[in-house]
Amino acid sequence: MTAPYGGRELGIRTLLVLAMAMPMLLLYAVSVLGPQLVQDLAIPPESLGYFTVGSFGVAALLSLRMGALVSRVGVRYGLAMLFGSVALTFAMMASVPGFYSLLLATALLGLAQALANPVTNLLIAQRVAPQHKAFVVGLKQSGVQLAALFAGAVLPVCASQLGWRGALALVVPLALVLSLLALRQTAQPVSANAASTPVATLNARLGLLMAVQCCVGVALSAFITYLPIRAVALGMTQAQAGLLVALFGAMGILSRLVMTPLGARLREEAFLLAGLLLVSAMSIALALQVDAASRALLWLAVTGMGLTAVATNAIAMSMLIRDGSFGSVASTSGMVSAAFFAGFAVGPASIGELARRSGSLSRAWEALLLVLVLGIVLSLLLARLRRRGDIDVPA
């Protein structure tokens, strides 16, 4: 049931944005701090992809049941658990020695990543008026790109003064404060039927949406993880490479705020998913053509990825909230998140292995074009299935 929350509206929306930003900060932190991590830990650049395997692999597994957990404990304690696990993870990453210890530490962040979409979507479903839902979904999903903007613009500067461990340690007190704020801002009783909320069953529509999001997760994570490494190889400084990630974040915020309400006004959002993925593929194709003499084009390619592929996850979450035919909001959010995180888990590591075997990151990035083409085909199949008239019309 939707309920007004008056003076707490700003606090709730801030929590929604940061609940999406904090768990995803790891991906962008590894990206912008990649050159330092490679040097300090004495690892090959391709090994950066393994930082996402632990956290997003755990997130993918937990997400399958996280919706039911969120329905039982409610958004208040769900958000507190999310921010608390972020604080613990970054505290460990700032202190534990060695590459493999860091990999184990990152796995703890899987809990926060698995909680993010179910708990925020449930909060929107319960506390946001129907006419505002699409915008608020886009707003909270833009938090993921806020993490990229923060990581690209702030972390390289902090790392130059404090080292990469010191830069990561700065996240800890913020996460702890947010955990306490969540307990205060979202205080509300769990509904009487929360414990009996059914777990979503996999149907054709939900399965196709999950497959699309898995493709998006592979392409996005592999692209952004190795973007600074490629930029530095083309002659950019680490600060410039960080600004590329910040640009990606800024464009992602814009795209999610604009595209999510736009998708809600369309008769069929899956066609929009296909179109956005097509432009994403064109952006990666452009990035593959960039050399040291034309590296300015890399800014254009990053802009294209930020404006398109990034928006698809927000559109998918909006579809789940507004279209009950997928299933219960918390459970379906968890299942789609599981597919998305599975893509994030395997994307960077797989592309890193391809780069190692082929001896070229550009050749490995070519595989992302095939992944995006598959995503386009799956989106069109989803659109066809939804337009057959055998589903409820979205509210």
PEBELRA-V856295 format. One line per field, one symbol per residue. phi: phi as a letter, one per 40 degrees, with the letter a starting at -180 (. if undefined). psi: psi as a letter, one per 20 degrees, with the letter a starting at -180 (. if undefined). A space follows every 10 residues. Layout:
# PEBELRA-V856295
phi->???
psi->???
This chain:
# PEBELRA-V856295
phi->.cbcbfccdc cccccdcccc cccccddccc cccddccdcc cfbcdccdcc cccccccccc ccccbcdccc cccgcccccc ccccccdccc ccccbccgcc cccccccccd cccccdcdcc ccccccbbcd cbdccccccc ccdccccccc cccbcccccc cbgccccccc cccccccccc cccccbdacc cccccbdccc ccbccccccc cccccccccc cccccbdccc cccchccccc cccccccdcc cccccccccc cccccccbcc ccdccccccc ccccdccccc bccbcccccc ccdccccbdc cccccccccc ccbccchcdc cccccccdcc cccccccccc ccccccccga cccccccccc cccccccccc ccccccccgb bccdc
psi->ppqqjcijgg gghghgghhh gghihgghgh ghjghggggh ilqqhhihhi higgghgggg ghhhjhghgh hghrhghghg hghghggggh gghihqqqgh hhghhhhhih gghhhggghh hhgghhjpqh iiggghghgh hihghhgggg ghhgghgghh hirhghghhh hghghgghgh hhhghkoqqp qhjhhjpqpq qprggggghg gghggggggg ghghgjghgg ghhijqrhgh hhhghggggg hhgghhhghg hghhiqhohh hhgggghghg hhghhghhip ahhkihihhg ghggghifhh hhhggghhgg hhoiihaqgg ghghghhggg hgghghfggg hggghghijp hghhhhhhgh ghgghgghgh hgggghjijk rqpq.
